[in-house]
């Protein structure tokens, strides 16, 4: 990987993390997580081996499913509470869905 592409991937990872941490709205948190997902894909598929490309494809599909679950959780919370703020997650179903989505994104034990 050439230095410019590597610098762009690393800066995209930092940008996505910063956006996610500093967000107050679910859509900006989701945007930051998606920037991180798209920035890590070239690093996974860098060796240009069929297994690396397969791993990148599987990573993308799992992360896309988790992102969908996260958006569904935030929409459910907005439906029941009328709030889109990250700090106002009070509905139990939304909390469960969000916990599942974040667990999938982190690759915690039952979802690894």
N, C-alpha and C positions, 0 to 999 in steps of 0.2 A: 504494500500500500504506500503510495507516495505521501510525502510529508504534508502536502496541502489537504489531501483527503482525510488524513489522520487528524490534523488540526481541526478541520471542520466537524468531524465526528465527535471529538472531545469537547469542542465548544458547544455543539448541539446538546450533548449530554449535560453539560453545566447549565445551559440555558433552560432545558426542560426541567431539571431539578429545581432551579431557582424559581421558575414559574409555578411549579407544583407547590413548593413550600410557602410561597408568598401569596397564594390565591385565597380569596374569600368566597368565591363563587364556584359551583361544581363544574361549570363548563371550562373555566380556566385551569382548574386542577386536572380535568380530563385532557385538555390540550397539552399541558406539560408532560403528562404521562405518555401521551402519544408521540410527542417529540422524542422522549427517551426511547420508546420502542423503535421508532424509525432510525434513531441514531445508532442503536446497538446492532441492528441487522447487518450492516457492512462489516462490522468487526467479527460477527459470528461466521459469516460466509467468506471471510478473507482467504483461507487456504485454497479455495477453488477445488475442493474435493466433493464428490457426490454426497458424502455423509455430512459435510459442512453445510451444503445447500439444503439438504433434508432437515438438518437441525434448525437452520434459519427459518425454513417454512413452518416447521412445527412450532417454533417459538412465536412466530407471527400469528399463527392461527389461535394459539392458546391466549396470547395477549389480546387479540381482537375479541375473543369471547369474554375475557375478563373486563375489557373496556365496555362492552355492551352491557354486562351485568352492572358495572358501576353507573353507567348512564341510566339504566332502568331503576337502580336504587335511588338515584337523585331525583328522577322523575316521580317515583312513588312517594318520596318524602315531600316533594313540592305539591303533589296532589292532596296528601293528607294534612299537611301543616301550612301550606302556602308560602314556605320559605325555601329559597335557593342557597342560603348561606351554608358554608361548610360546618360552622359551629352549631347550627340549629337542627341537627339530626336527632329527632326525638321519637320518631315512629319505630316500633320494634321490628317490623318487617323490613324497613329501610336499613336499619342497623344490621340486621342479619345478612341482607344482600350485600351491603357495603363491606362487611367483614369477610364474606366469602370472596368478593371481587378482589379485595386487597390481598387476601391470602393466596389467591391464584396468581396475582401479579408478582408477589414476593416468592412464590414457589415454596410455600410452607408445607409441612409434612404430608397432610393427606392429598395435597394437590401437586406434588413434585413429580 
